[in-house]
């Protein structure tokens, strides 16, 4: 055959090579098409059999992907590959929008590494179910019914046909708000003697990190030098607060405002409960933190009156899941840690970038206690009756969250030998994806880092998928057992 080809001349050889290349291209396209078809079948099968497992699998895969990206030598400032546990911890903390770190973000990671962390924050901020829906759109070019139900459950959307467009709206809305925060921060960073490029980078990083409640900082000194800087701290406070409200609240407020103007009476019950409970928690936390730390020489003591007001407000908002700090958390009183523990455990709103058991969970349980104290048969708020199934789901979420924190705290107590107050603070911060730290996390042994990695992952995925799984398991029984009340209390 080679001799025959040689006698036919260059033109025939070129034609033969062209045919071979065309055939290779056809085979390659067919293989890619078969691979996409297999991927679509896998996604559809997982979505039908266990949607929650699909979401957790996708999130776990994303964490491993960003771990691999951070393992590259060019991801560190020194040019040497990081330890696997450090890369894994940073990737999980970024994707789970937590902010806990075992190495300094500004000095340890290169610009490439910081970009990877920022992209991980952005991806993780979309939420688990939204991320699963994006995967479904990319692989199968459609969103299955089960995925629509789960995404509607997280985003509190009632019309399943609008979930696909809702995902796009969430991306556009979140990006717009992040850019708005960055634009508010840009002039201040320019005034702080930074070049325009440095100021733009820091503004974008802080904007994305604040709205997604991530708590990562791109500057070596963090925000501690700017404790009394209202122009720098206030946009971050607003970004964290709005991001912690959740996409359903943001979209509902925008939709009502567009149609009827700013009239809170037309907001949904979820929006009203989220905003009022969040505002109440901020006010209560603001007052308590200010009262406890006002004269503390290690935190607020040396500050002026205006700086104390701003610092206490900042410290009250950040446990919502923000994770930033303008004072040394390790220098706070243990009583302030306890208040922060409670605020962190509650966290942000449902389907938000915040963690915790969610403010609506707390609101429903408080309303149930109020109804029981009054002797009311129904749980009511703002002229609406809340189903008892919602109360049962709230109790389950609180119990699962408390159990996760308890197990992780026991493990860290055995691994580190640290005191309970410090361990409990770190564990709640990890579970609620907050990122505040007393200083224990960077000094943890590898075993302790893996424990917090698992806790961050469970805190970001566990309560949401657990709640979604319970919401879909609504069994209707024809035969019911006789009712009998046990003694409570």
C-alpha positions as CSV (number, residue, x, y, z in Angstrom):
1,X,0.0,0.0,0.0
2,X,2.7,2.6,0.8
3,X,4.3,1.9,-2.7
4,X,0.9,2.4,-4.4
5,X,0.4,5.7,-2.6
6,X,3.8,6.9,-3.6
7,X,3.2,6.2,-7.3
8,X,-0.1,8.2,-7.2
9,X,1.7,11.4,-6.5
10,X,1.3,14.2,-3.9
11,X,-2.2,15.1,-5.0
12,X,-3.5,11.6,-4.2
13,X,-1.6,11.5,-1.0
14,X,-3.2,14.8,0.1
15,X,-6.7,13.4,-0.8
16,X,-6.0,10.3,1.2
17,X,-4.9,12.3,4.2
18,X,-7.9,14.5,3.9
19,X,-10.2,11.5,3.9
20,X,-8.5,10.0,6.9
21,X,-8.7,13.3,8.8
22,X,-12.4,13.6,7.9
23,X,-13.0,10.1,9.1
24,X,-11.2,10.8,12.3
25,X,-13.3,13.9,12.9
26,X,-16.5,11.9,12.4
27,X,-15.4,9.3,14.9
28,X,-14.3,12.0,17.4
29,X,-17.6,13.8,17.1
30,X,-19.5,10.5,17.5
31,X,-17.5,9.7,20.6
32,X,-18.2,13.1,22.1
33,X,-21.9,12.8,21.2
34,X,-22.0,9.3,22.8
35,X,-20.3,10.7,25.9
36,X,-22.8,13.6,26.2
37,X,-25.6,11.1,25.8
38,X,-24.2,8.9,28.5
39,X,-23.7,11.9,30.8
40,X,-27.3,12.9,30.1
41,X,-28.5,9.4,31.0
42,X,-26.5,9.5,34.2
43,X,-27.8,12.9,35.3
44,X,-31.4,11.8,34.5
45,X,-31.0,8.5,36.4
46,X,-29.6,10.3,39.4
47,X,-32.3,12.9,39.3
48,X,-35.0,10.3,39.2
49,X,-33.6,8.0,41.8
50,X,-32.2,10.5,44.3
51,X,-32.2,14.2,43.5
52,X,-30.5,15.1,46.8
53,X,-27.7,12.6,46.0
54,X,-27.3,14.4,42.6
55,X,-26.9,17.7,44.3
56,X,-24.4,16.5,46.8
57,X,-22.5,14.6,44.1
58,X,-22.3,17.7,42.0
59,X,-21.1,19.9,44.9
60,X,-18.5,17.3,45.9
61,X,-17.2,17.1,42.3
62,X,-16.9,20.9,42.2
63,X,-14.9,20.9,45.5
64,X,-12.5,18.3,44.0
65,X,-12.2,20.3,40.8
66,X,-11.2,23.5,42.7
67,X,-8.9,21.4,44.9
68,X,-7.1,20.2,41.8
69,X,-6.8,23.7,40.5
70,X,-5.2,24.9,43.7
71,X,-2.8,22.0,43.7
72,X,-1.0,23.5,40.7
73,X,2.5,25.0,41.6
74,X,1.5,28.3,40.0
75,X,-1.4,28.6,42.4
76,X,0.9,29.5,45.3
77,X,3.1,32.6,45.7
78,X,6.2,30.4,46.3
79,X,5.7,28.3,43.2
80,X,5.6,25.1,45.2
81,X,2.6,22.8,45.3
82,X,0.6,23.2,48.5
83,X,-0.2,20.3,50.8
84,X,-3.3,18.4,49.7
85,X,-5.1,19.1,52.9
86,X,-4.5,22.8,52.7
87,X,-5.7,22.9,49.0
88,X,-8.7,20.8,49.9
89,X,-9.6,23.0,52.9
90,X,-9.3,26.2,50.9
91,X,-11.4,24.8,48.0
92,X,-14.1,23.5,50.3
93,X,-14.2,26.8,52.3
94,X,-14.5,28.8,49.0
95,X,-17.1,26.6,47.3
96,X,-19.1,26.4,50.6
97,X,-18.7,30.2,50.9
98,X,-17.3,29.8,54.4
99,X,-14.1,31.8,54.7
100,X,-12.2,29.7,57.2
101,X,-8.6,29.5,56.1
102,X,-5.5,27.5,57.2
103,X,-3.1,29.7,55.2
104,X,-3.2,33.4,54.5
105,X,-5.2,34.1,51.3
106,X,-3.3,37.3,50.4
107,X,0.3,36.1,50.9
108,X,0.2,32.3,50.4
109,X,-1.8,32.1,47.1
110,X,-0.7,33.7,43.9
111,X,-2.9,35.8,41.7
112,X,-4.0,32.7,39.9
113,X,-4.8,31.0,43.2
114,X,-6.8,34.0,44.4
115,X,-8.8,34.0,41.1
116,X,-9.5,30.3,41.6
117,X,-10.8,31.0,45.1
118,X,-12.9,33.9,43.8
119,X,-14.5,31.7,41.1
120,X,-15.1,29.0,43.7
121,X,-16.9,31.5,45.8
122,X,-19.0,32.7,42.8
123,X,-20.0,29.1,41.9
124,X,-20.7,28.1,45.5
125,X,-22.9,31.2,46.0
126,X,-25.4,30.0,43.4
127,X,-26.6,27.3,45.8
128,X,-26.7,23.5,45.6
129,X,-29.9,23.0,43.8
130,X,-29.2,25.9,41.4
131,X,-25.8,24.3,40.6
132,X,-27.5,21.0,39.9
133,X,-29.9,22.6,37.6
134,X,-27.0,24.4,35.7
135,X,-25.4,20.9,35.3
136,X,-28.7,19.6,34.0
137,X,-28.9,22.4,31.5
138,X,-25.3,22.0,30.3
139,X,-25.4,18.2,29.9
140,X,-29.0,17.3,29.0
141,X,-30.0,20.7,27.6
142,X,-33.1,20.6,29.8
143,X,-34.2,20.6,33.5
144,X,-36.0,17.5,34.5
145,X,-39.2,17.6,36.6
146,X,-37.5,16.4,39.8
147,X,-34.7,18.9,39.4
148,X,-37.4,21.6,38.8
149,X,-39.1,20.5,42.0
150,X,-35.9,20.7,44.0
151,X,-34.8,24.0,42.6
152,X,-38.3,25.4,43.2
153,X,-38.1,24.1,46.8
154,X,-34.8,26.0,47.4
155,X,-35.7,29.2,45.6
156,X,-39.3,29.1,46.9
157,X,-40.7,29.3,43.3
158,X,-44.2,28.1,42.9
159,X,-44.3,27.9,39.0
160,X,-42.1,25.0,37.9
161,X,-42.0,26.2,34.3
162,X,-40.2,29.3,35.4
163,X,-37.2,27.5,37.1
164,X,-35.0,27.5,34.0
165,X,-35.5,31.3,33.5
166,X,-35.1,31.8,37.3
167,X,-31.6,30.3,37.2
168,X,-30.6,32.8,34.6
169,X,-32.3,35.6,36.6
170,X,-30.4,34.6,39.8
171,X,-27.1,34.7,37.9
172,X,-27.8,38.1,36.4
173,X,-29.1,39.5,39.7
174,X,-26.3,38.3,41.9
175,X,-23.6,39.5,39.5
176,X,-25.3,42.9,39.2
177,X,-25.4,43.3,43.0
178,X,-21.7,42.1,43.3
179,X,-20.7,44.7,40.8
180,X,-22.7,47.4,42.6
181,X,-20.8,46.6,45.9
182,X,-17.5,46.7,44.0
183,X,-18.3,50.1,42.5
184,X,-19.2,51.5,45.9
185,X,-15.8,50.2,47.2
186,X,-13.7,51.3,44.3
187,X,-13.3,55.0,45.1
188,X,-12.4,54.2,48.7
189,X,-9.6,51.8,47.7
190,X,-8.3,54.4,45.2
191,X,-8.2,57.0,48.0
192,X,-6.2,54.5,50.1
193,X,-3.2,55.0,47.7
194,X,-3.8,51.9,45.7
195,X,-3.3,51.8,41.9
196,X,-6.4,51.7,39.8
197,X,-5.7,48.0,39.0
198,X,-5.2,47.0,42.6
199,X,-8.2,49.0,43.7
200,X,-10.4,47.4,41.0
201,X,-9.2,43.9,42.0
202,X,-9.7,44.4,45.7
203,X,-13.2,46.0,45.1
204,X,-14.3,43.1,42.9
205,X,-12.9,40.5,45.3
206,X,-14.6,42.1,48.3
207,X,-17.8,42.6,46.4
208,X,-18.1,39.0,45.4
209,X,-16.9,37.8,48.8
210,X,-19.3,40.1,50.7
211,X,-22.5,39.3,48.7
212,X,-21.8,35.6,48.8
213,X,-21.1,35.8,52.6
214,X,-17.7,34.1,52.0
215,X,-15.4,36.1,54.3
216,X,-12.2,35.7,52.2
217,X,-10.0,38.8,52.1
218,X,-7.4,39.6,49.4
219,X,-5.4,42.0,51.6
220,X,-2.7,40.8,54.1
221,X,-4.0,43.0,56.9
222,X,-7.7,42.3,56.2
223,X,-10.2,44.9,57.5
224,X,-8.7,45.5,60.9
225,X,-7.0,48.7,59.9
226,X,-10.3,50.1,58.8
227,X,-12.4,49.5,61.9
228,X,-13.9,53.1,61.8
229,X,-14.0,53.5,58.1
230,X,-17.7,53.9,57.2
231,X,-17.1,54.2,53.5
232,X,-15.3,50.9,53.4
233,X,-17.3,48.9,56.0
234,X,-20.8,50.0,55.2
235,X,-20.9,48.6,51.6
236,X,-19.6,45.3,53.0
237,X,-22.2,45.3,55.7
238,X,-25.0,45.9,53.1
239,X,-23.6,43.3,50.8
240,X,-23.5,40.6,53.5
241,X,-27.0,41.5,54.8
242,X,-28.6,41.5,51.3
243,X,-26.8,38.3,50.3
244,X,-27.9,36.6,53.5
245,X,-31.6,37.4,52.7
246,X,-31.7,34.9,49.9
247,X,-32.6,35.0,46.2
248,X,-36.4,34.4,46.8
249,X,-36.5,37.5,49.0
250,X,-34.5,39.7,46.6
251,X,-36.5,38.6,43.5
252,X,-39.8,39.0,45.4
253,X,-39.0,42.5,46.5
254,X,-37.8,43.5,43.0
255,X,-41.0,42.0,41.4
256,X,-43.3,43.7,43.9
257,X,-41.5,47.0,43.6
258,X,-41.6,46.9,39.8
259,X,-45.4,46.3,39.8
260,X,-46.7,48.1,42.8
261,X,-43.8,50.2,44.2
262,X,-42.2,49.7,47.6
263,X,-45.2,48.4,49.5
264,X,-44.1,45.7,52.0
265,X,-47.7,44.6,52.5
266,X,-47.6,42.9,49.1
267,X,-44.5,40.9,49.9
268,X,-44.8,37.1,50.4
269,X,-44.9,35.6,53.8
270,X,-41.4,34.2,53.4
271,X,-40.1,37.6,52.5
272,X,-41.7,39.3,55.5
273,X,-40.5,36.7,57.9
274,X,-37.0,36.7,56.5
275,X,-36.6,40.5,56.6
276,X,-38.2,41.1,60.0
277,X,-36.3,38.3,61.7
278,X,-33.0,39.2,60.1
279,X,-33.4,42.9,61.1
280,X,-34.4,41.8,64.6
281,X,-31.3,39.6,64.9
282,X,-29.0,42.4,63.7
283,X,-30.5,44.9,66.2
284,X,-30.3,42.5,69.1
285,X,-26.8,41.4,68.2
286,X,-25.7,45.0,67.8
287,X,-26.9,46.0,71.2
288,X,-25.5,42.9,73.0
289,X,-22.1,43.0,71.3
290,X,-21.8,46.7,72.0
291,X,-22.7,46.2,75.7
292,X,-20.3,43.3,76.2
293,X,-17.3,44.7,74.3
294,X,-17.7,48.4,74.9
295,X,-14.9,48.6,77.5
296,X,-12.9,45.6,76.4
297,X,-9.3,46.9,75.9
298,X,-8.5,44.1,73.4
299,X,-11.4,45.1,71.0
300,X,-13.6,48.2,71.4
301,X,-12.0,49.9,74.4
302,X,-9.5,52.1,72.6
303,X,-12.0,53.1,69.9
304,X,-13.8,56.4,69.7
305,X,-17.6,56.6,70.1
306,X,-18.3,56.5,66.3
307,X,-15.9,53.7,65.7
308,X,-17.5,51.7,68.5
309,X,-20.9,52.1,66.9
310,X,-19.6,50.9,63.6
311,X,-17.5,48.1,65.0
312,X,-20.4,46.7,67.0
313,X,-22.7,46.9,64.0
314,X,-20.1,45.1,61.9
315,X,-19.6,42.4,64.5
316,X,-23.4,41.9,64.7
317,X,-23.9,41.5,61.0
318,X,-21.0,39.3,60.2
319,X,-22.2,36.2,62.2
320,X,-25.1,36.1,59.8
321,X,-22.6,34.2,57.7
322,X,-20.4,37.1,56.5
323,X,-17.2,36.1,58.3
324,X,-15.3,39.4,58.0
325,X,-13.9,41.1,61.2
326,X,-12.6,44.5,62.0
327,X,-11.4,43.5,65.5
328,X,-9.6,40.5,66.8
329,X,-12.2,37.8,67.5
330,X,-9.8,36.0,69.8
331,X,-9.7,39.1,72.1
332,X,-13.5,39.1,72.6
333,X,-15.1,38.0,75.8
334,X,-16.4,34.5,76.1
335,X,-19.9,35.9,76.6
336,X,-19.6,37.7,73.2
337,X,-18.5,34.3,71.7
338,X,-21.7,32.8,73.0
339,X,-23.8,35.5,71.4
340,X,-21.9,35.0,68.2
341,X,-22.5,31.2,68.4
342,X,-26.3,31.8,68.6
343,X,-26.3,34.2,65.7
344,X,-24.0,32.0,63.5
345,X,-26.1,28.9,64.2
346,X,-29.2,30.7,62.9
347,X,-27.4,32.1,59.9
348,X,-29.1,33.7,56.9
349,X,-32.2,33.2,54.8
350,X,-33.3,30.2,52.9
351,X,-31.8,29.8,49.4
352,X,-29.3,32.5,50.3
353,X,-25.5,32.6,50.3
354,X,-25.6,32.3,54.1
355,X,-25.5,29.1,56.1
356,X,-27.0,28.0,59.4
357,X,-30.5,26.6,60.1
358,X,-31.9,29.8,58.4
359,X,-33.9,32.7,59.9
360,X,-37.3,31.4,58.7
361,X,-36.6,28.2,60.7
362,X,-36.1,30.2,63.8
363,X,-39.2,32.4,63.0
364,X,-41.5,29.4,62.6
365,X,-40.3,27.9,65.9
366,X,-40.8,31.1,67.7
367,X,-44.3,31.6,66.2
368,X,-45.1,28.0,67.2
369,X,-44.1,28.7,70.8
370,X,-46.1,31.9,70.8
371,X,-49.2,30.1,69.4
372,X,-48.8,27.4,72.1
373,X,-48.5,30.0,74.8
374,X,-51.7,31.7,73.6
375,X,-53.5,28.4,73.2
376,X,-54.0,28.8,69.5
377,X,-54.5,25.8,67.3
378,X,-52.9,27.4,64.3
379,X,-49.5,29.0,63.7
380,X,-50.2,32.4,62.2
381,X,-48.2,35.4,60.9
382,X,-49.1,38.4,58.8
383,X,-52.6,37.2,58.2
384,X,-51.5,33.8,57.0
385,X,-51.6,30.3,58.5
386,X,-48.4,28.3,58.5
387,X,-48.9,24.5,58.0
388,X,-47.8,22.2,60.8
389,X,-45.6,20.3,58.3
390,X,-43.4,23.4,58.2
391,X,-43.0,23.2,61.9
392,X,-42.0,19.5,61.8
393,X,-39.5,20.3,59.0
394,X,-38.0,23.2,61.1
395,X,-37.5,20.9,64.1
396,X,-35.8,18.3,61.9
397,X,-33.4,20.9,60.4
398,X,-32.5,22.2,63.9
399,X,-31.9,18.7,65.2
400,X,-29.7,17.7,62.2
401,X,-27.7,20.9,62.5
402,X,-27.2,20.6,66.3
403,X,-26.2,16.9,65.9
404,X,-23.6,17.8,63.2
405,X,-22.1,20.5,65.4
406,X,-22.1,18.1,68.4
407,X,-20.3,15.3,66.6
408,X,-17.7,17.7,65.1
409,X,-17.1,19.3,68.5
410,X,-16.5,16.0,70.2
411,X,-14.0,15.0,67.4
412,X,-12.1,18.3,67.7
413,X,-12.0,18.2,71.5
414,X,-10.2,14.8,71.2
415,X,-7.9,15.9,68.4
416,X,-6.8,19.3,69.7
417,X,-7.3,19.3,73.5
418,X,-8.6,22.8,73.2
419,X,-11.3,24.2,75.5
420,X,-15.0,23.8,74.7
421,X,-15.7,27.5,74.1
422,X,-13.0,27.7,71.4
423,X,-13.9,24.4,69.7
424,X,-17.6,25.2,69.7
425,X,-17.1,28.6,68.1
426,X,-15.0,27.1,65.3
427,X,-17.4,24.2,64.7
428,X,-20.5,26.5,64.5
429,X,-18.6,28.9,62.3
430,X,-17.8,26.0,59.9
431,X,-21.3,24.5,60.0
432,X,-23.0,27.8,59.4
433,X,-20.4,28.7,56.7
434,X,-19.5,31.9,58.5
435,X,-15.7,32.0,58.6
436,X,-15.1,33.8,61.9
437,X,-12.3,32.2,63.9
438,X,-10.7,32.5,67.3
439,X,-7.4,31.5,65.8
440,X,-7.7,27.7,66.3
441,X,-8.3,26.7,62.6
442,X,-4.8,27.7,61.2
443,X,-3.1,25.7,64.0
444,X,-5.2,22.5,63.5
445,X,-3.5,19.2,62.8
446,X,-4.4,17.6,59.5
447,X,-7.1,15.4,61.2
448,X,-8.8,18.5,62.6
449,X,-8.7,20.2,59.1
450,X,-10.5,17.2,57.6
451,X,-13.1,17.4,60.4
452,X,-13.9,21.0,59.6
453,X,-13.8,20.3,55.8
454,X,-16.6,17.7,56.4
455,X,-18.5,20.0,58.6
456,X,-18.4,22.9,56.1
457,X,-19.6,20.5,53.4
458,X,-22.4,19.1,55.6
459,X,-23.4,22.6,56.7
460,X,-23.6,23.8,53.1
461,X,-25.3,20.7,51.6
462,X,-26.8,18.8,54.5
463,X,-29.6,20.9,55.8
464,X,-30.8,21.9,52.3
465,X,-30.8,18.5,50.8
466,X,-32.2,17.0,54.0
467,X,-35.1,19.5,54.0
468,X,-35.7,19.0,50.3
469,X,-35.8,15.2,50.8
470,X,-38.2,15.5,53.6
471,X,-40.4,17.9,51.7
472,X,-40.7,15.4,48.8
473,X,-41.5,12.5,51.1
474,X,-45.2,13.3,51.9
475,X,-46.8,9.9,52.4
476,X,-50.6,9.7,52.4
477,X,-51.8,6.9,54.7
478,X,-55.4,5.6,54.6
479,X,-55.2,3.9,58.0
480,X,-54.1,6.0,61.0
481,X,-53.4,4.9,64.5
482,X,-55.5,6.2,67.5
483,X,-54.3,9.5,68.9
484,X,-52.7,9.6,72.4
485,X,-50.7,12.5,73.9
486,X,-47.5,11.8,75.8
487,X,-46.6,14.1,78.7
488,X,-44.3,17.0,77.6
489,X,-42.3,19.1,80.0
